[in-house]
């Protein structure tokens, strides 16, 4: 494999491990794998602030484990299984 390709794959896997290395983010992924939720719903379920949810969501989106869309004033979050493909390739 070419070094540049390996470097990109490695950084993607690093992002996944970083994202999944936090207990709150793992709980978010578990919840979102069952159903979509708003930031407010996630904050209530995880008992953390909406600001913290936003920060965790940013890490999950960067790792392609979640995506969100704004509907009016509400941000709806969804699990994005495509992010797991890099981990599967690495394994």
N, C-alpha and C positions, 0 to 999 in steps of 0.2 A: 504494500500500500504506500502511496506517496506521502511524504512527511506533512505536506500542507493539508491533505485530506484527514490524516490522523490527528493533526492539531485541532482542526475544526470539530471533529467527532469528539475528541477528548474534552474540549471546552464545553460542548453541549452536554456531555455526560456530567461534567463538573457542575454545571448549572442545575441539572436534575437532582444530583446528590445534595447540593446546597439547599434547593427548594424543599426537598423531602427530609432534610436534616433537622427541621424544626417541628416540634410536636403540634403546634397550632396549625401549621400549614398542612401537616398530614391529616389532621382532623377536618380541615377545610376540604381537602381533596376527597376524603371519605364521604363527607356530607354532600358535596357537589356531584359525586359519582352516583348518588341516589336520586338527586333532583336539583334543579337550578334554584338559586336563592338570591335575594337582594343582599346588599352589604349590611343593611340593618338586621335582616334575619340571621346572617352569619355572626354578627356581633352579639346578638342575643343568645344564640346557640353556644358559642364559644366563650361567652362572658368576658369579652374584651371590647375595647373601643372601636368605633367605626374607622378611626384613623389607623389603628393597628391592623384592622382588616384590609384597609387600602394598601398598607405597606406589604403585608403578606401576599395580597393579590398581585401586586407588582412583581414579586419574586416568582410566583406561580405562572404568571403570564410570560415572563422572560424565559422560563423553562418550558413554555408551551404546555403546561399542565392545566391551565385554566384560560378562559377568555371571558370578557365582560362587554356588555353593551348598555348604553344609556337609553332608557325609555322614560321620556319626560324628565323628572327629577330623580328617578330611581335607577341605580346601577344594578343590572341583573348579571349574576356570575354563573358560569357553567364549567363543568369539567371538560377538558380537552384531551382525549386519550392519545392524540397524535404525538404528544410530547414523549410518550413512553417508547416510541419507535426507536429513538436514538439509544435508549437503554437496552432495548432488545437486541439491536445491532451490536452493541458493545459486548453484551454477554455472549 
